[in-house]
């Protein structure tokens, strides 16, 4: 499987992931966060702060989410 993060430093990976996240449409961000936090509703995600919820996700999980998104 193609790994777009291979040979990148952690800082480069973080920047690439944050750029990817910022370019996503709002509803796609919600969809992704609902996969990470299945017990949450859209309202709960919004009240907690979408950016804050994204930052709480581990780097490895963010990489998985990014790669999963490219499959669809």
C-alpha positions in Angstrom: 0.0 0.0 0.0 1.2 3.5 -0.8 2.4 5.4 2.2 2.4 9.2 1.6 4.2 9.7 5.0 7.2 7.5 4.4 10.5 9.3 4.6 8.9 12.4 6.3 9.8 13.8 9.7 7.2 14.1 12.4 7.0 17.8 11.8 6.5 17.3 8.0 3.8 14.7 8.7 2.0 17.0 11.1 2.1 19.9 8.6 0.9 17.6 5.8 -2.0 16.3 7.9 -3.0 19.8 9.1 -3.0 21.1 5.5 -5.1 18.1 4.5 -7.5 18.7 7.4 -7.8 22.5 6.7 -8.7 21.8 3.0 -11.5 19.4 3.9 -15.1 20.7 3.6 -16.8 21.2 7.0 -19.2 18.2 6.6 -16.3 15.9 5.7 -14.6 17.0 8.9 -17.7 16.1 10.9 -18.0 12.7 9.1 -14.4 11.9 10.0 -14.7 13.0 13.7 -17.9 10.9 14.0 -15.8 7.8 13.0 -13.3 8.7 15.7 -15.9 9.5 18.3 -18.8 7.2 17.5 -20.7 8.0 20.7 -20.8 11.7 19.9 -23.5 13.6 18.0 -22.8 16.4 15.6 -24.0 18.9 18.2 -21.6 17.5 20.8 -18.7 17.6 18.4 -19.5 21.2 17.5 -19.9 22.2 21.2 -16.5 20.7 22.1 -14.9 22.4 19.1 -14.0 20.6 15.9 -10.5 21.9 15.8 -9.9 20.9 19.4 -11.3 17.4 18.8 -9.0 17.0 15.8 -6.0 18.0 17.9 -6.8 15.4 20.5 -6.4 12.6 18.0 -3.0 10.8 17.9 -0.7 11.3 15.0 -0.9 7.6 14.0 -4.7 7.8 14.0 -4.7 11.0 11.9 -2.4 9.2 9.4 -4.9 6.3 9.2 -7.8 8.7 8.7 -6.1 10.5 6.0 -5.1 7.3 4.2 -8.7 5.9 4.6 -10.1 9.1 3.2 -8.1 8.7 0.0 -9.7 5.3 -0.6 -13.2 6.8 -1.0 
